[in-house]
Amino acid sequence: MTDRRDPKHSADSREERLRQALRANLARRKAQARARAAVENNDKTIPDADGETGKDS
C-alpha cells in the first residue's frame, strides 16, 4: 500500500548523485580556468595596434 524505501539505499544513491555532481562541477571549473589562462596568455602575445605585445621586454 505505501511505498517504503530503504533509507540506506536512498542515502547511498543521494551520496552518489552528489559525488557525480561535484566531479562535474570541478571538471567544469577546471575547464573554465584553463580557458581563461589561454585567453590571458594569448592577450599577452598578440600585438596590439602599436605593435606592443603586453610583455615586458
SVG drawing of the C-alpha trace seen along z (x, -y; Angstrom):
<svg xmlns="http://www.w3.org/2000/svg" viewBox="-2 -52 65 54">
<polyline fill="none" stroke="black" stroke-width="0.4" points="0.0,0.0 2.6,-2.6 5.8,-2.9 8.5,-2.4 12.0,-2.9 15.1,-1.6 16.7,-4.6 20.2,-3.1 19.7,-2.8 18.3,-6.3 21.3,-7.7 23.7,-5.8 22.0,-7.0 22.0,-10.6 25.7,-10.4 26.4,-9.0 24.4,-11.8 26.2,-14.4 29.6,-12.8 28.9,-12.9 27.6,-16.5 30.8,-17.5 33.0,-15.9 31.1,-17.5 31.3,-20.9 35.1,-20.5 35.7,-19.5 33.7,-22.5 35.6,-24.9 39.0,-23.4 38.0,-23.8 36.9,-27.4 40.2,-28.2 42.2,-26.6 40.2,-28.7 40.8,-31.9 44.5,-31.2 44.7,-30.5 42.9,-33.8 45.2,-35.7 48.2,-34.1 47.1,-34.9 46.3,-38.5 49.9,-38.9 51.5,-37.6 49.2,-39.1 50.5,-42.6 48.1,-45.5 47.7,-48.4 51.1,-49.9 52.9,-46.6 53.2,-46.1 52.7,-42.5 51.9,-43.4 55.0,-41.6 57.8,-43.5 60.8,-43.3"/>
</svg>
